[in-house]
Amino acid sequence: MEKSRLNLRNVVAIVTCLALMTVFVSCEKEDGKSEKSIIGKWVTSDYNLVHNDTIYFTENMRVEGYFIFAHTTLYPASSYYYTYSLTGNVIQITSYQPESTEFSESFAYLLNSKSLTIKGFSNPFSITAEARTDVHFTKIE
């Protein structure tokens, strides 16, 4: 009787461990899937104050093509850049510019196949009082 309880306890422990491992592995796969799905060129028709209509998320975690500011004419294009990172449903974009400290902003995002919505992204890195709205992108590459 004691031996069968011990065996039952071992079986329950093994099943519990396997269930937990499955949960953690599927969470990891989902995060990687989002990271790979966002890579590519996206276009928006939403209004934006001073930015391009195309954004490109590269495999090396760079953001290209979207941010166009008036001061960029003062510096060569190679002297400033933007990176991104994904955590759950939040994208953090960091700005690296000459003679300036790096600055990051985080935005909630929704990614569904070829549709990307970044919440409150209408005027990132701005100090104006303009109300921020969501920006919708469609994947083109």
N, C-alpha and C positions, 0 to 999 in steps of 0.2 A: 504494500500500500504506500509506504514511504517513498519507494523507488518510483512509482507511477506519478506521485505528486511532484517529485523532483523533475522527472521527464516533462510533465505538463508545464511546469514553471520554465524550463529551458525552451520549450517550444514557443510559449507566449513571449519570452524575452527575444527570441530570434525573430519572430513575426513582427514585434514592435520595432526592432532595429531596422529590419528591411523596409517597413512602412516609412519610417523617418528618413532613411536614405533615399527612398524614392521621391519624397517631397523635396528634399534639398537638391537632388539632381535635376528635377523638373524645373525648379526655380532658377537654377543656374542656366539651364538651356534656354529659358524664356528671356533672361537678361541678355545672353549672347545673341539671341534671335533679334531682339530690338536693336542692338548695337549694329548688327549686320544689315538690318532692314532700312536703317536711316541713311546708310552710306549711298551717296549718289547725288544727282542734280535735281532740284525741286524748283518749281516756278509758282508764283502767286499772282493773282489779279487784285488782291486786296490793296487798298491805299496804304502807302507808307510815306513818311515825311521826307526822308533823305536817303533812302536805301534803294538798292537795285531790286528787280523783281525776281531774281534767281539766287538761290543759295545752294552751295555745294558742300556736303559733308564728306570729307575724305576718309580713307581707311586709316590714315595716320593721325586721326582725331583733330584735323584742322577744319576750319570753316572758311570757305572762299567765296568771293563773288558778290556777297550780299551787302556788306558794310561799306558805304561810300560816304565819307564826311568831307566837309569843305577844307579842313586842314590837311587832308592827304596830299594836296598839291605842294605842301611845304617839305615833305619827306618822300624819299623814294619808296615805291610800293613794297620793296623787299624789307623795309625797316619796321613794318608793323604787321601783325598777324593775329588771328583769333583761333582758339582751340575750343573743343567741346568735350564734355564727359556726360555719361548717362548713369543715373542711379534710379532704379525703379521707373516711375513715370515722370522724372524730372531731368531736364537737360540743363547743364550749367555751361555757359559760354564765357570764356575769359578773353579779355582784350589785352594785347601786349603792344604798346606804342612807344615811340622814342620819347625820351625825357619825361616819362610818366611811369607811375607804378602800375602794375597789372591790376585789372579790375574785373570782377566776375559778377554775373547776374544769373539767377536760376529761374527757370520757367517750367510749369507743368506742360506736358505735351501728350497728344493722342496720336498714335500711329496705327493706321489700318491699311495694310497693303500699299497702295499708291496714293494714300491720302495722309497728310501730316498737318495737325493743328498745334500751334505753339501758343499757349495762353498768355495774353498780355504782352505780345511780342511786337506790337505796332511801332514802338519807338524805344528800342533797347539802348542802354547806356546814355540816356538823355537826362538832363537835369531840368527840362521844361515841365510845366504843369499839365501838359497835354494828357488827357485820359488815354490809357492804354487799352487796346482791343486785341482780340485774338487774330492771328494771321494763319490763313489756310493755304497750304501748299499742295501741289500735285506733282508726283514724281515723273520726270521726263527722261531720265537715264538711270 
